[in-house]
């Protein structure tokens, strides 16, 4: 997948690809001399990548279950809850 495809906020972009692109954007914003227009464009792309990562993490969290041992020794599935 190219940077341009990822930059469009492509929903087919994997978490790892979005995170990598987000890291590239942060480095560019911190280290390069950019015009205001370029900086705003990169910032907006970064927000899209951040939201995509957050959505994918939420979906993954919904799939995680924890196994709890019952008093009789059997295992029971329960949704994962963050304390």
C-alpha positions in Angstrom: 0.0 0.0 0.0 1.4 3.4 -0.9 1.6 6.4 1.3 -1.0 8.1 -0.9 -3.5 5.3 -0.5 -2.9 5.2 3.3 -3.1 9.0 3.4 -6.6 8.9 2.0 -7.7 7.2 5.2 -8.2 3.9 3.4 -10.3 1.6 5.6 -8.3 -1.4 4.2 -5.2 0.0 5.8 -4.0 -2.3 8.6 -3.3 -1.1 12.1 0.4 -1.5 11.6 0.4 0.5 8.3 -1.7 3.3 9.8 0.6 3.4 12.9 3.7 3.5 10.7 2.3 6.3 8.6 1.3 8.2 11.7 4.9 7.9 13.0 6.2 9.2 9.6 3.8 12.2 9.8 4.9 13.1 13.3 8.6 13.0 12.3 7.9 15.2 9.3 5.9 17.7 11.4 8.7 17.8 14.0 11.7 17.9 11.8 11.0 19.5 8.4 10.4 23.0 7.4 6.9 22.9 6.0 4.5 25.6 4.7 1.4 26.1 6.8 -0.6 24.4 4.2 1.6 21.3 4.1 1.6 21.1 7.9 -2.2 21.4 8.1 -2.5 18.7 5.4 -0.2 16.3 7.3 -2.0 17.1 10.6 -5.3 16.2 9.1 -3.9 13.0 7.7 -2.4 12.2 11.1 -5.8 12.7 12.7 -7.4 10.2 10.2 -4.6 7.7 10.9 -5.1 8.1 14.6 -8.8 7.6 14.4 -8.3 4.5 12.2 -5.9 3.0 14.8 -8.4 3.8 17.6 -11.3 2.1 15.7 -9.2 -1.0 15.0 -8.1 -1.2 18.6 -11.7 -1.0 19.7 -12.7 -3.8 17.4 -9.8 -5.9 18.6 -10.8 -5.3 22.3 -14.3 -6.4 21.5 -12.9 -9.8 20.3 -10.8 -10.4 23.3 -12.3 -12.7 25.9 -10.8 -13.9 29.1 -11.2 -17.4 30.5 -12.2 -17.7 34.1 -11.9 -20.8 36.2 -15.2 -21.7 37.9 -15.2 -23.4 41.4 -15.8 -26.8 39.7 -12.6 -26.4 37.7 -14.3 -25.8 34.4 -13.5 -22.7 32.3 -16.0 -20.0 31.4 -15.7 -17.2 28.8 -16.3 -13.6 29.8 -15.9 -10.5 27.8 -12.7 -8.6 28.5 -13.2 -5.5 30.6 -10.6 -2.9 31.4 -10.5 -2.1 35.1 
